Amino acid sequence: MKLKATVAAIVLTTAAISAASAETRVTYKSAKTGSSYYQMGVELAEALKVGTDGDISVTIEESQGSVQNVMEVRARGGDYVFTTPPALVGLAQQGKAMFEGKSAPAFDDIRALFPIPSLTMHFVMSQDSGVTDLMGLEGKTILLGKGTFGATEGEKYLNLFNLADSVKIADAELSNAVAALKNGQIDGFVTAGSWPAPNVIEAAASTPVTVLSLTGEQLAETKRTKMTIPAGTYAGQESDITTTSLPVVAYTTTKMDDDTAYELTKTYWESKAKLSETSRWWNGVDQALLSNITGKIHPGAVRYYDEAGIELSDVQK
């Protein structure tokens, strides 16, 4: 009996070790804790765990931004997944801009997996301001915030459309935007994030607002990617909003094996409907966003796209 018990214990231990070794561990690095993109990572990790019956375990790491995510490729292994705009990957591989003098062979090994919700520009104006288009910002008080993509991009657009000298910039943090708008201290605010953006939802729920659309000519001048926010996304929004966006993609490197990249990509797309039930920002992702990937896609992910009948460009393959 003792022998049988010992053998049984060994068998169970061996089975447990085998099960543990079968689990694929992935580190997902996206954004700062508390941001919408960090929350997306949490939701994605749970979806991957459920979708693979626990075969893939994802650990979420806080990040200080997309540049850091790309830089860490140099020291990471095959379990590293990170998010960044495709444009930054291109700059890293060319050793330009913020990557000047910091180029590394590892950057050439970066490969895309799948798109996630894009950073989408929102120009949110109170209806009392009477502003219905971008040129109507003249003479108004706008809150841009500080140190964010939205603040930088908003300032860029004011300069681009010769509005910088005629718009008063409120000296306040973006976290105060909704209260300031409701109290009439500002006429509007600029924010960037996945849609529907939580602060825009809050603003629209507390006071009548208009989220501005850009014209075709304005879109072309920004040199950004067009994004359409469907009617009904925000309270009181009766028509589509045409604005700009910065695509964001989940990447890994050639160090990741093909099977893992395949399972991550397959499970992501198969879980997207449930992800959309969890948070509406996943509704902003569809197969059309794959066209924003300007570099190569991981061979394992390519295998899934081929199986799913999703067409990729020659450059992406």
VOBA-1610 file (N, C-alpha, C; in pm, whole numbers, padded with zeros to 5 digits, always signed):
BEGIN
Met+00083-00121+00000Met+00000+00000+00000Met+00086+00127+00000Lys+00195+00122+00082Lys+00285+00237+00088Lys+00350+00261-00047Leu+00389+00147-00113Leu+00453+00156-00244Leu+00358+00218-00346Lys+00232+00172-00340Lys+00132+00224-00433Lys+00110+00374-00410Ala+00108+00412-00283Ala+00088+00553-00250Ala+00204+00638-00300Thr+00325+00583-00284Thr+00445+00655-00330Thr+00443+00671-00481Val+00410+00563-00550Val+00404+00566-00697Val+00298+00666-00743Ala+00183+00663-00675Ala+00076+00756-00711Ala+00119+00901-00692Ala+00191+00927-00582Ala+00240+01062-00555Ala+00337+01107-00663Ile+00424+01014-00704Ile+00522+01047-00809Ile+00450+01079-00940Val+00349+00997-00972Val+00273+01018-01095Val+00205+01155-01094Leu+00142+01189-00980Leu+00074+01317-00969Leu+00172+01434-00979Thr+00287+01419-00914Thr+00389+01523-00919Thr+00440+01542-01061Thr+00464+01429-01129Thr+00511+01436-01268Thr+00408+01503-01357Ala+00281+01470-01334Ala+00173+01530-01413Ala+00166+01680-01390Ala+00185+01719-01262Ala+00179+01862-01229Ala+00294+01937-01295Ile+00413+01875-01293Ile+00531+01937-01357Ile+00509+01950-01507Ser+00451+01845-01567Ser+00426+01847-01711Ser+00326+01956-01747Ala+00222+01969-01663Ala+00120+02070-01688Ala+00180+02210-01677Ala+00266+02229-01577Ala+00329+02359-01557Ala+00421+02393-01673Ser+00495+02291-01721Ser+00589+02315-01830Ser+00515+02341-01961Ala+00390+02291-01971Ala+00312+02311-02093Ala+00257+02453-02101Glu+00248+02520-01988Glu+00195+02656-01985Glu+00295+02752-02048Thr+00247+02834-02139Thr+00332+02934-02204Thr+00314+03067-02132Arg+00423+03123-02086Arg+00417+03249-02013Arg+00458+03364-02104Val+00380+03470-02100Val+00403+03587-02184Val+00400+03712-02097Thr+00490+03804-02124Thr+00489+03934-02057Thr+00434+04037-02153Tyr+00331+04112-02109Tyr+00266+04211-02193Tyr+00291+04349-02134Lys+00361+04433-02210Lys+00398+04567-02162Lys+00327+04670-02248Ser+00248+04757-02181Ser+00166+04849-02259Ser+00179+04994-02214Ala+00126+05027-02096Ala+00117+05168-02056Ala+00119+05182-01905Lys+00098+05304-01858Lys+00098+05332-01714Lys-00025+05272-01647Thr-00006+05229-01522Thr-00117+05180-01443Thr-00224+05289-01433Gly-00349+05251-01448Gly-00457+05347-01439Gly-00501+05401-01574Ser-00419+05380-01678Ser-00456+05427-01811Ser-00550+05326-01877Ser-00620+05371-01981Ser-00711+05281-02053Ser-00634+05167-02119Tyr-00511+05196-02163Tyr-00433+05093-02232Tyr-00381+04987-02134Tyr-00358+05026-02011Tyr-00321+04927-01910Tyr-00442+04837-01883Gln-00560+04899-01873Gln-00682+04821-01850Gln-00708+04726-01966Met-00680+04772-02088Met-00693+04683-02204Met-00603+04560-02189Gly-00482+04583-02140Gly-00389+04473-02119Gly-00443+04372-02021Val-00504+04422-01913Val-00565+04334-01813Val-00677+04251-01876Glu-00761+04317-01954Glu-00873+04247-02020Glu-00822+04146-02121Leu-00718+04183-02194Leu-00661+04093-02294Leu-00598+03971-02230Ala-00528+03992-02118Ala-00465+03881-02047Ala-00569+03779-02003Glu-00681+03827-01950Glu-00788+03737-01906Glu-00848+03663-02025Ala-00867+03734-02137Ala-00924+03672-02256Ala-00833+03563-02311Leu-00703+03587-02309Leu-00607+03488-02359Leu-00603+03365-02267Lys-00614+03389-02138Lys-00614+03279-02042Lys-00736+03190-02063Val-00853+03255-02074Val-00978+03180-02093Val-00980+03113-02230Gly-00937+03187-02333Gly-00943+03137-02469Gly-00851+03021-02498Thr-00744+03008-02418Thr-00649+02897-02437Thr-00660+02793-02327Asp-00767+02802-02246Asp-00785+02709-02132Asp-00666+02710-02038Gly-00607+02828-02020Gly-00495+02843-01928Gly-00360+02806-01985Asp-00355+02768-02114Asp-00227+02730-02175Asp-00134+02851-02190Ile-00192+02969-02204Ile-00111+03091-02213Ile-00141+03178-02091Ser-00037+03210-02017Ser-00048+03294-01898Ser+00022+03427-01926Val-00050+03536-01909Val+00003+03669-01943Val+00024+03751-01817Thr+00145+03802-01801Thr+00177+03893-01691Thr+00181+04035-01746Ile+00106+04125-01683Ile+00101+04264-01729Ile+00210+04345-01658Glu+00286+04420-01736Glu+00390+04508-01681Glu+00354+04653-01711Glu+00371+04738-01611Glu+00350+04881-01632Glu+00461+04936-01721Ser+00427+05034-01802Ser+00524+05095-01892Ser+00518+05247-01878Gln+00628+05312-01909Gln+00631+05458-01909Gln+00602+05514-02047Gly+00576+05426-02143Gly+00543+05475-02277Gly+00594+05386-02388Ser+00550+05417-02509Ser+00580+05334-02625Ser+00728+05328-02660Val+00798+05440-02639Val+00942+05441-02670Val+01015+05341-02581Gln+00983+05341-02452Gln+01044+05245-02360Gln+01011+05102-02403Asn+00889+05079-02444Asn+00849+04944-02487Asn+00937+04894-02600Val+00963+04983-02697Val+01047+04945-02811Val+01192+04925-02766Met+01243+05014-02684Met+01382+05005-02639Met+01411+04874-02566Glu+01313+04824-02493Glu+01335+04703-02414Glu+01348+04577-02498Val+01316+04588-02624Val+01333+04474-02716Val+01477+04423-02711Arg+01571+04514-02689Arg+01713+04479-02691Arg+01751+04379-02582Ala+01676+04378-02472Ala+01714+04292-02359Ala+01610+04184-02329Arg+01506+04176-02408Arg+01398+04082-02380Arg+01410+03955-02463Gly+01336+03852-02418Gly+01338+03724-02486Gly+01213+03701-02569Gly+01187+03573-02597Gly+01077+03536-02683Gly+00941+03544-02618Asp+00934+03580-02490Asp+00805+03589-02421Asp+00754+03733-02415Tyr+00821+03825-02484Tyr+00791+03967-02471Tyr+00691+04013-02577Val+00579+04069-02531Val+00480+04133-02617Val+00463+04276-02568Phe+00460+04370-02661Phe+00448+04510-02621Phe+00362+04586-02722Thr+00315+04702-02682Thr+00233+04784-02771Thr+00304+04913-02806Thr+00283+04957-02929Thr+00343+05082-02975Thr+00280+05119-03109Pro+00282+05246-03147Pro+00240+05282-03282Pro+00338+05228-03385Pro+00291+05181-03501Pro+00381+05130-03605Pro+00489+05230-03646Ala+00455+05359-03641Ala+00552+05461-03682Ala+00677+05457-03596Leu+00662+05427-03466Leu+00779+05421-03377Leu+00869+05304-03411Val+00811+05193-03453Val+00892+05078-03493Val+00977+05116-03614Gly+00915+05186-03708Gly+00989+05231-03826Gly+01103+05323-03790Leu+01079+05416-03697Leu+01185+05509-03655Leu+01299+05435-03585Ala+01263+05335-03504Ala+01365+05257-03433Ala+01452+05181-03532Gln+01390+05122-03631Gln+01464+05042-03729Gln+01551+05129-03819Gln+01514+05257-03831Gln+01593+05349-03912Gln+01691+05431-03828Gly+01680+05419-03694Gly+01767+05496-03606Gly+01740+05645-03612Lys+01614+05684-03626Lys+01580+05826-03641Lys+01506+05879-03518Ala+01496+06013-03512Ala+01422+06084-03407Ala+01470+06041-03268Met+01378+05995-03183Met+01415+05958-03045Met+01506+05836-03038Phe+01526+05767-03150Phe+01613+05650-03153Phe+01748+05679-03219Glu+01772+05806-03248Glu+01899+05843-03310Glu+02015+05812-03215Gly+02115+05742-03265Gly+02229+05702-03184Gly+02200+05585-03092Lys+02079+05528-03100Lys+02041+05417-03011Lys+01997+05294-03091Ser+02032+05291-03219Ser+01988+05180-03303Ser+02050+05049-03255Ala+01980+04941-03280Ala+02026+04808-03238Ala+01973+04703-03335Pro+02051+04598-03362Pro+02005+04491-03452Pro+01872+04431-03409Ala+01845+04431-03277Ala+01720+04371-03225Ala+01596+04440-03280Phe+01609+04567-03316Phe+01493+04640-03369Phe+01445+04580-03501Asp+01539+04526-03576Asp+01503+04466-03705Asp+01424+04337-03688Asp+01426+04282-03567Asp+01356+04156-03540Asp+01214+04177-03489Ile+01169+04303-03478Ile+01033+04331-03430Ile+00931+04285-03534Arg+00829+04215-03485Arg+00724+04167-03573Arg+00587+04193-03511Ala+00490+04231-03592Ala+00355+04263-03545Ala+00274+04136-03522Leu+00176+04146-03431Leu+00080+04038-03407Leu-00060+04081-03450Phe-00112+04187-03385Phe-00249+04230-03415Phe-00269+04375-03369Pro-00366+04445-03430Pro-00395+04583-03387Pro-00481+04583-03261Ile-00465+04688-03181Ile-00552+04710-03066Ile-00616+04848-03086Pro-00707+04892-03000Pro-00773+05021-03022Pro-00674+05136-03043Ser-00706+05220-03141Ser-00619+05332-03177Ser-00636+05450-03081Leu-00531+05531-03071Leu-00539+05659-03000Leu-00617+05754-03091Thr-00734+05796-03047Thr-00824+05873-03132Thr-00844+06013-03075Met-00827+06113-03160Met-00839+06252-03117Met-00985+06292-03099His-01012+06361-02987His-01145+06413-02957His-01133+06562-02925Phe-01202+06645-03003Phe-01217+06787-02969Phe-01357+06802-02913Val-01367+06814-02780Val-01496+06812-02711Val-01534+06955-02671Met-01646+07003-02725Met-01690+07141-02699Met-01828+07140-02634Ser-01850+07233-02543Ser-01984+07247-02486Ser-02077+07301-02594Gln-02201+07258-02592Gln-02296+07311-02691Gln-02318+07460-02671Asp-02304+07507-02548Asp-02321+07650-02519Asp-02216+07736-02591Ser-02101+07675-02621Ser-01995+07749-02690Ser-02034+07783-02833Gly-02127+07705-02889Gly-02171+07728-03026Gly-02074+07678-03132Val-01967+07611-03091Val-01865+07564-03185Val-01910+07433-03249Thr-01908+07429-03381Thr-01949+07307-03452Thr-01841+07255-03547Asp-01733+07332-03563Asp-01622+07285-03645Asp-01491+07340-03590Leu-01382+07288-03641Leu-01251+07320-03585Leu-01218+07469-03593Met-01256+07536-03703Met-01225+07677-03719Met-01306+07764-03622Gly-01411+07707-03564Gly-01490+07781-03467Gly-01423+07794-03332Leu-01305+07733-03315Leu-01231+07743-03188Leu-01177+07883-03163Glu-01172+07963-03267Glu-01117+08099-03254Glu-01189+08176-03143Gly-01110+08230-03051Gly-01163+08309-02941Gly-01214+08227-02823Lys-01199+08097-02828Lys-01251+08010-02722Lys-01139+07969-02625Thr-01180+07920-02508Thr-01086+07871-02406Thr-01087+07718-02409Ile-00969+07662-02434Ile-00956+07518-02452Ile-00857+07460-02350Leu-00890+07345-02297Leu-00797+07274-02207Leu-00729+07164-02288Leu-00597+07170-02296Leu-00520+07069-02368Leu-00458+06966-02275Gly-00435+07004-02149Gly-00360+06915-02061Gly-00211+06927-02088Lys-00135+06840-02025Lys+00011+06848-02039Lys+00072+06708-02046Gly+00176+06696-02128Gly+00255+06575-02130Gly+00188+06451-02186Thr+00082+06470-02265Thr+00015+06355-02324Thr+00019+06366-02476Phe-00009+06256-02543Phe-00018+06258-02689Phe-00126+06356-02733Gly-00240+06353-02665Gly-00350+06441-02700Gly-00314+06587-02689Ala-00238+06624-02584Ala-00197+06763-02565Ala-00101+06806-02677Thr-00004+06721-02707Thr+00093+06752-02812Thr+00025+06762-02948Glu-00063+06667-02976Glu-00133+06664-03104Glu-00230+06782-03115Gly-00299+06813-03005Gly-00390+06927-03006Gly-00318+07058-03036Glu-00203+07077-02972Glu-00123+07197-02996Glu-00077+07204-03141Lys-00040+07086-03194Lys+00004+07077-03335Lys-00108+07123-03428Tyr-00232+07082-03401Tyr-00344+07117-03489Tyr-00375+07267-03479Leu-00364+07324-03360Leu-00388+07468-03345Leu-00289+07549-03428Asn-00165+07503-03429Asn-00062+07570-03509Asn-00086+07545-03659Leu-00121+07423-03690Leu-00140+07383-03830Leu-00251+07462-03897Phe-00357+07491-03820Phe-00472+07560-03878Phe-00478+07708-03836Asn-00361+07761-03795Asn-00347+07904-03762Asn-00445+07951-03655Leu-00464+07869-03554Leu-00554+07901-03445Leu-00480+07931-03314Ala-00351+07906-03311Ala-00275+07915-03186Ala-00284+08053-03120Asp-00283+08160-03201Asp-00284+08295-03144Asp-00422+08341-03101Ser-00525+08271-03146Ser-00662+08316-03117Ser-00735+08227-03016Val-00670+08119-02974Val-00731+08028-02876Val-00661+08045-02742Lys-00738+08060-02636Lys-00681+08068-02502Lys-00667+07928-02444Ile-00546+07894-02400Ile-00520+07761-02344Ile-00534+07766-02192Ala-00626+07688-02139Ala-00649+07684-01994Ala-00532+07617-01923Asp-00491+07675-01812Asp-00380+07620-01734Asp-00436+07524-01629Ala-00463+07403-01671Ala-00521+07303-01581Ala-00488+07164-01633Glu-00504+07066-01546Glu-00479+06928-01584Glu-00602+06871-01654Leu-00578+06774-01741Leu-00686+06713-01816Leu-00788+06645-01724Ser-00742+06600-01607Ser-00833+06535-01512Ser-00942+06629-01462Asn-00921+06761-01477Asn-01021+06860-01435Asn-01113+06903-01549Ala-01096+06843-01667Ala-01165+06892-01786Ala-01317+06885-01775Val-01370+06772-01729Val-01515+06754-01727Val-01581+06856-01632Ala-01524+06870-01513Ala-01579+06966-01416Ala-01569+07108-01469Ala-01456+07142-01531Ala-01437+07277-01584Ala-01533+07306-01698Leu-01561+07205-01780Leu-01654+07222-01891Leu-01796+07243-01838Lys-01833+07161-01742Lys-01967+07168-01684Lys-01991+07302-01615Asn-01886+07356-01551Asn-01900+07483-01478Asn-01882+07606-01566Gly-01853+07584-01694Gly-01837+07696-01785Gly-01703+07765-01778Gln-01606+07703-01709Gln-01473+07765-01698Gln-01395+07752-01829Ile-01429+07652-01909Ile-01368+07632-02040Ile-01478+07608-02142Asp-01444+07630-02268Asp-01540+07602-02376Asp-01528+07460-02428Gly-01410+07401-02406Gly-01390+07266-02455Gly-01257+07210-02412Phe-01235+07083-02443Phe-01107+07021-02412Phe-01069+06922-02522Val-00941+06891-02525Val-00887+06798-02624Val-00834+06676-02552Thr-00871+06560-02600Thr-00822+06437-02538Thr-00800+06332-02646Ala-00710+06241-02620Ala-00683+06131-02714Ala-00687+06000-02638Gly-00753+05904-02695Gly-00761+05772-02633Gly-00845+05682-02720Ser-00860+05559-02679Ser-00947+05469-02752Ser-01091+05516-02736Trp-01173+05495-02839Trp-01312+05535-02826Trp-01398+05414-02794Pro-01504+05431-02715Pro-01544+05556-02651Pro-01452+05591-02534Ala-01408+05717-02529Ala-01316+05763-02425Ala-01394+05789-02296Pro-01348+05735-02183Pro-01421+05752-02056Pro-01450+05897-02019Asn-01352+05987-02040Asn-01377+06126-02001Asn-01475+06196-02095Val-01484+06150-02219Val-01582+06206-02312Val-01722+06153-02278Ile-01729+06025-02241Ile-01857+05968-02195Ile-01909+06047-02075Glu-01819+06075-01980Glu-01856+06149-01859Glu-01902+06290-01893Ala-01829+06356-01983Ala-01864+06492-02020Ala-02001+06497-02088Ala-02024+06405-02182Ala-02149+06403-02257Ala-02268+06368-02168Ala-02241+06293-02062Ala-02348+06253-01970Ala-02385+06365-01873Ser-02293+06459-01852Ser-02315+06564-01752Ser-02359+06697-01810Thr-02329+06720-01940Thr-02367+06846-02004Thr-02370+06825-02155Pro-02455+06893-02229Pro-02459+06875-02376Pro-02326+06915-02440Val-02271+06827-02523Val-02142+06855-02587Val-02150+06825-02737Thr-02054+06881-02808Thr-02035+06851-02949Thr-01892+06805-02967Val-01873+06686-03023Val-01739+06638-03055Val-01716+06671-03202Leu-01614+06751-03229Leu-01594+06807-03362Leu-01542+06706-03463Ser-01587+06722-03586Ser-01532+06646-03699Ser-01435+06734-03777Leu-01339+06669-03842Leu-01246+06739-03931Leu-01291+06719-04075Thr-01263+06817-04158Thr-01295+06805-04300Thr-01189+06716-04367Gly-01217+06675-04489Gly-01121+06594-04563Gly-00989+06665-04583Glu-00995+06796-04610Glu-00873+06875-04629Glu-00793+06884-04500Gln-00862+06903-04388Gln-00794+06910-04259Gln-00728+06777-04224Leu-00799+06668-04252Leu-00743+06535-04227Leu-00613+06516-04304Ala-00615+06557-04429Ala-00497+06541-04514Ala-00380+06622-04460Glu-00408+06742-04409Glu-00301+06827-04356Glu-00238+06770-04230Thr-00316+06700-04149Thr-00260+06644-04025Thr-00165+06527-04053Lys-00182+06462-04170Lys-00103+06344-04207Lys-00121+06228-04108Arg-00237+06228-04043Arg-00270+06119-03952Arg-00372+06025-04017Thr-00396+05912-03951Thr-00490+05813-04002Thr-00633+05854-03970Lys-00721+05842-04068Lys-00862+05877-04049Lys-00929+05776-03956Met-01016+05827-03868Met-01095+05741-03780Met-01239+05793-03777Thr-01332+05701-03789Thr-01473+05736-03781Thr-01531+05680-03651Ile-01586+05768-03569Ile-01654+05727-03446Ile-01803+05722-03478Pro-01863+05606-03472Pro-02002+05591-03517Pro-02101+05675-03436Ala-02209+05716-03503Ala-02317+05788-03436Ala-02368+05706-03319Gly-02404+05776-03211Gly-02456+05708-03095Gly-02351+05660-02996Thr-02223+05683-03028Thr-02117+05642-02936Thr-02125+05722-02806Tyr-02154+05851-02818Tyr-02166+05939-02702Tyr-02308+05995-02693Ala-02349+06029-02574Ala-02483+06085-02552Ala-02503+06210-02639Gly-02613+06212-02711Gly-02645+06328-02794Gly-02576+06331-02928Gln-02494+06231-02958Gln-02422+06227-03086Gln-02509+06161-03193Glu-02563+06243-03284Glu-02657+06191-03382Glu-02593+06151-03514Ser-02468+06189-03537Ser-02402+06154-03664Ser-02259+06108-03637Asp-02200+06044-03738Asp-02061+05998-03725Asp-01967+06115-03703Ile-01859+06088-03630Ile-01753+06187-03609Ile-01633+06144-03691Thr-01582+06234-03774Thr-01462+06207-03853Thr-01345+06277-03788Thr-01248+06200-03745Thr-01134+06259-03674Thr-01006+06183-03712Thr-00900+06210-03638Thr-00771+06147-03668Thr-00736+06046-03559Ser-00643+05959-03592Ser-00602+05858-03494Ser-00456+05822-03514Leu-00401+05763-03410Leu-00267+05706-03416Leu-00282+05557-03391Pro-00259+05474-03494Pro-00276+05330-03476Pro-00183+05276-03369Val-00229+05175-03296Val-00149+05106-03194Val-00158+04957-03221Val-00044+04890-03211Val-00035+04749-03248Val+00040+04671-03139Ala+00001+04546-03119Ala+00075+04456-03030Ala+00185+04388-03110Tyr+00307+04398-03059Tyr+00424+04344-03127Tyr+00495+04241-03040Thr+00578+04162-03105Thr+00675+04077-03037Thr+00801+04080-03123Thr+00886+03978-03113Thr+01004+03972-03200Thr+01015+03831-03258Thr+01113+03813-03344Thr+01135+03682-03405Thr+01183+03579-03303Lys+01215+03625-03181Lys+01252+03529-03075Lys+01133+03446-03030Met+01013+03497-03048Met+00893+03421-03011Met+00873+03309-03113Asp+00843+03189-03065Asp+00822+03077-03157Asp+00690+03095-03233Asp+00682+03033-03350Asp+00566+03051-03437Asp+00436+03003-03374Asp+00441+02894-03299Asp+00319+02839-03240Asp+00258+02935-03138Thr+00344+02997-03057Thr+00294+03092-02957Thr+00233+03214-03024Ala+00302+03266-03126Ala+00250+03383-03199Ala+00117+03348-03266Tyr+00107+03229-03318Tyr-00017+03183-03380Tyr-00131+03178-03279Glu-00106+03117-03164Glu-00210+03102-03061Glu-00253+03237-03005Leu-00157+03327-02984Leu-00190+03461-02934Leu-00281+03534-03032Thr-00244+03530-03159Thr-00320+03602-03262Thr-00458+03539-03283Lys-00462+03409-03293Lys-00589+03337-03315Lys-00685+03362-03198Thr-00634+03349-03077Thr-00719+03365-02958Thr-00767+03509-02945Tyr-00681+03603-02978Tyr-00720+03745-02972Tyr-00841+03771-03061Trp-00833+03733-03187Trp-00942+03762-03280Trp-01068+03683-03243Glu-01052+03561-03197Glu-01168+03480-03160Glu-01233+03529-03031Ser-01157+03605-02952Ser-01209+03656-02824Ser-01262+03799-02835Lys-01247+03860-02953Lys-01278+04003-02965Lys-01425+04035-02934Ala-01516+03947-02972Ala-01658+03973-02945Ala-01683+03980-02794Lys-01622+03888-02719Lys-01639+03891-02573Lys-01566+04010-02512Leu-01451+04045-02569Leu-01379+04162-02520Leu-01466+04287-02537Ser-01538+04295-02648Ser-01624+04410-02675Ser-01739+04418-02575Glu-01781+04303-02523Glu-01885+04302-02420Glu-01830+04354-02288Thr-01701+04330-02266Thr-01635+04377-02143Thr-01615+04528-02146Ser-01560+04578-02259Ser-01535+04722-02275Ser-01561+04760-02421Arg-01635+04868-02440Arg-01677+04907-02574Arg-01561+04949-02664Trp-01446+04984-02605Trp-01336+05031-02690Trp-01286+04922-02785Trp-01311+04795-02753Trp-01270+04688-02844Trp-01353+04689-02972Asn-01470+04759-02970Asn-01549+04772-03092Asn-01476+04852-03199Gly-01375+04927-03156Gly-01299+05009-03250Gly-01196+04931-03329Val-01187+04801-03305Val-01089+04717-03375Val-01161+04628-03475Asp-01113+04629-03599Asp-01160+04533-03698Asp-01043+04499-03791Gln-01068+04409-03884Gln-00960+04362-03972Gln-00901+04474-04057Ala-00980+04579-04081Ala-00931+04690-04163Ala-00810+04758-04100Leu-00797+04752-03966Leu-00684+04816-03898Leu-00551+04747-03929Leu-00556+04625-03984Leu-00432+04556-04021Leu-00355+04635-04127Ser-00426+04715-04205Ser-00359+04794-04309Ser-00267+04900-04250Asn-00286+04931-04121Asn-00199+05030-04054Asn-00064+04973-04014Ile-00049+04841-04022Ile+00079+04778-03989Ile+00171+04793-04109Thr+00272+04877-04093Thr+00359+04911-04206Thr+00480+04820-04220Gly+00507+04740-04118Gly+00622+04649-04123Gly+00579+04504-04133Lys+00670+04416-04094Lys+00645+04273-04106Lys+00561+04220-03990Ile+00479+04120-04021Ile+00398+04050-03922Ile+00466+03917-03891His+00460+03874-03766His+00525+03750-03724His+00472+03631-03806Pro+00562+03541-03850Pro+00519+03426-03930Pro+00407+03344-03865Gly+00409+03332-03733Gly+00303+03259-03664Gly+00169+03328-03679Ala+00171+03461-03671Ala+00048+03538-03691Ala+00003+03531-03837Val+00099+03535-03928Val+00068+03523-04071Val-00005+03392-04098Arg+00039+03285-04032Arg-00028+03156-04048Arg-00175+03165-04014Tyr-00207+03234-03902Tyr-00348+03250-03865Tyr-00422+03330-03969Tyr-00366+03443-04013Tyr-00435+03528-04110Tyr-00460+03453-04241Asp-00364+03370-04283Asp-00383+03289-04403Asp-00498+03190-04384Glu-00501+03126-04268Glu-00608+03029-04239Glu-00744+03097-04236Ala-00747+03221-04184Ala-00873+03293-04169Ala-00915+03363-04299Gly-00831+03353-04402Gly-00862+03416-04529Gly-00850+03567-04527Ile-00766+03618-04436Ile-00745+03763-04424Ile-00624+03802-04507Glu-00645+03889-04602Glu-00539+03925-04696Glu-00438+04020-04632Leu-00312+03989-04651Leu-00202+04075-04605Leu-00122+04123-04725Ser-00051+04232-04706Ser+00034+04282-04815Ser+00163+04203-04822Asp+00232+04213-04932Asp+00361+04144-04949Asp+00462+04196-04847Val+00456+04325-04818Val+00547+04385-04720Val+00524+04325-04583Gln+00399+04304-04547Gln+00365+04250-04414Gln+00411+04106-04397Lys+00416+04033-04503Lys+00458+03892-04496Lys+00610+03879-04497
//
